[in-house]
Amino acid sequence: MKKLAGSIIVLLVLSIQLQAQKSEIFAKDSVAVRGYDVVAYFTQSAPVKGNSEFVYGWKGAKWYFANRENQEAFKASPEKYAPQYGGYCAYGTAGGYKAPTDPDAWTVSDGKLYLNYNKKVMDNWRKDQANFIDKANKNWPTVKLQE
């Protein structure tokens, strides 16, 4: 009986995680970009942890900001600051699949924010970024969840 209960819990958790990644926005526990302030990538050229005091709901996710000014900037123009491909890994999107991202693996290029799975993937992404962006743009939004 304990094994059955444990299996049910594991399946429930996995189904919740899969549902989260099927959404348009990569949001762990309903929080976009793992709680980092997307405006700060543009204004401070760095990943900055957001504060739950400055939260804004957009496209089914909670977006956290370091301060009211950044929150208001995002509210006024979310498409300007939101990461490309819903915050899923840009390199993965170029390859035709959705993968989670690390807020420390990022690039701003031509006024757009791109996130990657980790820093090693980010390094590969940057080696042929224009080509990967072209491929990712063609694949999005039809990419599938990485199994």
Stockholm file with secondary structure:
# STOCKHOLM 1.0

chainA/1-147         MKKLAGSIIVLLVLSIQLQAQKSEIFAKDSVAVRGYDVVAYFTQSAPVKGNSEFVYGWKGAKWYFANRENQEAFKASPEKYAPQYGGYCAYGTAGGYKAPTDPDAWTVSDGKLYLNYNKKVMDNWRKDQANFIDKANKNWPTVKLQE
#=GR chainA/1-147 SS CHHHHHHHHHHHHHHHHHHHHHSSSCEETTEEGGGBCHHHHHHTSSCCBCEEEEEEEETTEEEEESSHHHHHHHHHCHHHHSCGGGGSCHHHHHTTEECCCEEEEEEEETTEEEEESSHHHHHHHHHTHHHHHHHHHHHTTSCEECC
#=GC SS_cons         CHHHHHHHHHHHHHHHHHHHHHSSSCEETTEEGGGBCHHHHHHTSSCCBCEEEEEEEETTEEEEESSHHHHHHHHHCHHHHSCGGGGSCHHHHHTTEECCCEEEEEEEETTEEEEESSHHHHHHHHHTHHHHHHHHHHHTTSCEECC
//
